[in-house]
Amino acid sequence: MHRDARKLAIASAIVWCLLSGGLAAGANKPPPIDTIKWEELKDTALEYGRYNGRFITCDVKPPYSFKIGFLKYARSQGATDKHLDILRRVFEEGQGRVRNLHKGFSPEECKQKLESDEVKKILKTVEEWNKLP
């Protein structure tokens, strides 16, 4: 009987360790992204992918990486590695939609667009995102 009690105590201790380890690991996980935030991140990935594609079609290198900046922003919003992989593909889809245009902007149109207040605001946002850890 003493031997059975000892086995039960060891089994209980093992189960307790497994459960407490699982709970501790769960405590370190970020809260899941809610559906609205997830949809906003996908929309933003598509939008900024298009912006990045416009820089590419204008043959101008942006001062900051749009993709890296966006992914840092998404991570700061609670995106997991799995989320980031999906968002990377959505970003590239947006970028590809612009690249597949049959006619791009002329060099003069590109210069005019890149100097607009809207583009300056976009670049400021991307700069802020790139500063995130």
Sequence and secondary structure as in RCSB ss.txt:
>XXXX:A:sequence
MHRDARKLAIASAIVWCLLSGGLAAGANKPPPIDTIKWEELKDTALEYGRYNGRFITCDVKPPYSFKIGFLKYAR
SQGATDKHLDILRRVFEEGQGRVRNLHKGFSPEECKQKLESDEVKKILKTVEEWNKLP
>XXXX:A:secstr
 HHHHHHHHHHHHHHHHHHHHHHHHHHHS     HHHHHHHHHHHHHHHHHHHHHHHTT   SS HHHHHHHHHH
HTT  HHHHHHHHHHHHHHHHHHHT SS   HHHHHHHHTSHHHHHHHHHHHHHHT  
